[in-house]
Amino acid sequence: MKDWTDEDVASLTKLWADGIPTASIANTLKTTKNSVVNKAHRLGLQSRKQEPRTSPQRFIRRGLAPKVDLPDPLKPRTEDPVCTFLSGKEKPWVRCTAPARPGSSYCPEHHAVVWITKCKPS
């Protein structure tokens, strides 16, 4: 915990009133940002409103980014209705080019391999 001297308190009060960011004040006074905020609170300095951040990463993280039409990899592609099954044990893999089953990304043969259907109990 920092021992606050009278000079430190005077510097904090002046820098706080000038609107200097708390991280910069902390660097100047050789202390932590939390220490600066707590001391300002104990001194009764007026709290400052932060400007809302508008970085694109924040919008994406919170799901507020504008909707963009991107291809859905799980949806079957209607413009390319061929089987997307890759066969082969080593690269380069070979893609099946048979016509795809309606509503699926695979031809009927590979659809049966990829998807397991439930058997009706007897």
C-alpha positions as CSV (number, residue, x, y, z in Angstrom):
1,M,0.0,0.0,0.0
2,K,1.3,3.4,-0.9
3,D,2.1,6.0,1.7
4,W,0.5,9.1,0.3
5,T,2.6,12.3,1.0
6,D,1.2,15.8,0.8
7,E,2.9,16.3,-2.5
8,D,1.4,13.1,-3.9
9,V,-2.1,14.2,-2.8
10,A,-1.6,17.7,-4.3
11,S,-0.4,16.1,-7.6
12,L,-3.3,13.7,-7.7
13,T,-5.8,16.4,-7.1
14,K,-4.4,18.6,-9.8
15,L,-4.0,15.8,-12.4
16,W,-7.5,14.5,-11.6
17,A,-9.0,18.0,-12.1
18,D,-7.1,18.3,-15.4
19,G,-8.8,15.1,-16.6
20,I,-5.6,13.0,-16.9
21,P,-6.4,9.3,-17.2
22,T,-5.9,7.3,-14.0
23,A,-3.3,5.0,-15.6
24,S,-1.2,8.1,-16.5
25,I,-1.6,9.5,-13.0
26,A,-0.6,6.1,-11.5
27,N,2.6,6.1,-13.7
28,T,3.5,9.6,-12.7
29,L,3.0,8.8,-9.0
30,K,4.7,5.4,-9.2
31,T,1.6,3.5,-7.9
32,T,-1.3,1.5,-9.3
33,K,-4.4,2.6,-11.1
34,N,-6.6,1.2,-8.3
35,S,-4.6,3.0,-5.7
36,V,-5.2,6.3,-7.6
37,V,-8.9,5.6,-8.0
38,N,-9.4,4.6,-4.3
39,K,-7.4,7.7,-3.0
40,A,-9.5,10.0,-5.2
41,H,-12.6,8.4,-3.8
42,R,-11.4,8.8,-0.3
43,L,-10.5,12.5,-1.0
44,G,-14.0,13.0,-2.3
45,L,-12.9,14.1,-5.7
46,Q,-15.6,14.3,-8.3
47,S,-16.0,11.1,-10.2
48,R,-15.4,11.2,-13.9
49,K,-17.6,9.7,-16.6
50,Q,-15.7,7.6,-19.1
51,E,-16.4,8.1,-22.7
52,P,-18.0,4.9,-24.2
53,R,-15.6,2.9,-26.2
54,T,-16.5,2.4,-29.8
55,S,-13.9,0.0,-30.9
56,P,-15.2,-2.7,-33.3
57,Q,-13.9,-5.5,-31.1
58,R,-16.3,-4.4,-28.3
59,F,-19.3,-4.5,-30.6
60,I,-18.3,-7.9,-31.9
61,R,-17.8,-9.3,-28.5
62,R,-21.2,-8.1,-27.3
63,G,-22.9,-9.1,-30.5
64,L,-23.8,-5.5,-31.4
65,A,-22.0,-5.5,-34.8
66,P,-24.0,-4.8,-37.8
67,K,-25.3,-7.9,-39.5
68,V,-23.2,-9.0,-42.5
69,D,-24.3,-11.7,-44.9
70,L,-21.6,-14.3,-44.6
71,P,-21.9,-17.8,-46.0
72,D,-23.0,-20.3,-43.3
73,P,-20.6,-23.3,-43.5
74,L,-23.3,-25.6,-42.0
75,K,-25.9,-24.7,-44.6
76,P,-26.0,-26.6,-47.8
77,R,-24.9,-24.5,-50.7
78,T,-27.6,-24.2,-53.3
79,E,-25.4,-22.8,-56.1
80,D,-23.0,-25.8,-55.8
81,P,-25.2,-28.9,-55.2
82,V,-22.4,-31.5,-55.3
83,C,-21.3,-33.8,-52.5
84,T,-18.8,-32.2,-50.2
85,F,-17.5,-35.5,-48.8
86,L,-13.7,-35.7,-48.7
87,S,-12.1,-39.2,-49.1
88,G,-8.6,-40.4,-48.8
89,K,-6.3,-41.1,-45.8
90,E,-3.6,-38.6,-46.8
91,K,-3.5,-35.2,-48.5
92,P,-4.5,-34.4,-51.2
93,W,-8.0,-35.5,-50.3
94,V,-10.4,-36.2,-53.1
95,R,-13.8,-34.6,-53.1
96,C,-16.8,-36.6,-54.3
97,T,-18.6,-34.7,-57.1
98,A,-21.8,-36.7,-57.2
99,P,-25.1,-34.7,-57.0
100,A,-26.0,-33.8,-53.5
101,R,-29.1,-35.1,-51.8
102,P,-31.8,-32.4,-51.4
103,G,-31.3,-30.6,-48.0
104,S,-27.9,-32.2,-47.5
105,S,-24.3,-31.5,-48.4
106,Y,-23.7,-35.1,-49.3
107,C,-24.8,-37.5,-52.0
108,P,-27.1,-40.3,-50.7
109,E,-24.2,-42.8,-50.4
110,H,-22.1,-40.5,-48.2
111,H,-25.1,-39.1,-46.4
112,A,-25.7,-42.6,-45.1
113,V,-22.0,-42.8,-44.0
114,V,-21.9,-39.4,-42.2
115,W,-25.3,-39.3,-40.6
116,I,-26.5,-42.1,-38.3
117,T,-30.3,-42.6,-38.3
118,K,-32.1,-43.9,-35.3
119,C,-33.5,-47.4,-35.7
120,K,-37.1,-48.0,-34.8
121,P,-37.4,-50.3,-31.7
122,S,-39.0,-53.6,-32.6
